[in-house]
């Protein structure tokens, strides 16, 4: 049987309807009926869900119409894509496709009905596509997928790769031009996001380094200015007075002594400055290393304070110490730490009036050994408390002041303490004295 004709009542038609091959119709869950001229179903194969025994005149008329149409049609009678084919809703199998035909003598009408769904599946299953058409279809499908993929990828590439790359390249260009405040703004959580963070972190670091470098250069410039200024005064004085003495041979002994004293004081001051400067530069040098040793810090402090007692006595400093009795081992450079703490004690003696009370205490505090040096002297203005540790900073800025130091003492102390991994801070109020707190890490 022609596969296109499985539904075709015309092709299946046999005058002896009982001989009709109904296998495919039944296989597709359809049915075949023979209806006599009185609209009665006289033969049925397969299952008609309506189980019609006698068709109504209207139904019968419809079926005859269909039969008439098929006789007029050219070619094979089954055309499932024909819009005027009879399609009815027929129970649980859904729509049925009907084809009908009269037998030659018009004694009965043969009705072949197959569920539309089954029929379509069958036709699709049976329909064979020519290899050439198949190739063309595959080619068209492949090319379409390729174009689509290319479009999608190029959009995604542009969004995910080209844009971030452009931003990063532009950022790098800006950095190379010296615009270190450049930051990349890119919304991305993938590797480009990580690259953005790394880039921004890098530019931030470069910017900070540049600022620090500028600050260091500025500091160095100021340092040279300060040094030349501080050295200029005593040296000019030395030069001036020695020149005066040399040119005036008839000076009285008192006058000569007076001028020589001025020369000696100024030489001492210049020498002190050069000494401090040497110390400070030595600490700044990368080659300078402390000599660490494990020793009892309490014993070290007791010895250090004891060495200042004669000076306390002279200045009538009312001193009090509170150093733990036990042995507390710390790793430190004794010579340099002596210098650092000594500077602070010397300052307390130097800048405060007679009768000032001085307290030096020490104790363990979590991970630090804390040393407190407190006086009730003149104090340091609050606004200077941070910068007082910078080189050449003095409360009394007049460089001619006789009691003024070089302004390097606390800078040296801070440097040494920090080289021990510690810190030094100042707590001071004018008229309430000053308290220096040194913290040295135990480990
Ligand atoms: P200097 O060599 O001038 O002593 P420092 O850095 O040691 O330099 O001290 C800086 C300035 O801090 C001093 O010039 C002084 O004005 C002030 N100073 C330091 N310690 C004290 C203190 N205990 N009491 C009052 N002023 C102080």
Boltz pocket constraint, residues with backbone or C-beta under 6 A from the ligand:
constraints:
  - pocket:
      binder: B
      contacts: [[A, 343], [A, 344], [A, 347], [A, 348], [A, 349], [A, 351], [A, 352], [A, 375], [A, 377], [A, 378], [A, 379], [A, 380], [A, 388], [A, 390], [A, 393], [A, 394], [A, 395], [A, 396], [A, 404], [A, 405], [A, 406], [A, 407], [A, 408], [A, 409], [A, 410], [A, 411], [A, 434]]
      max_distance: 6.0
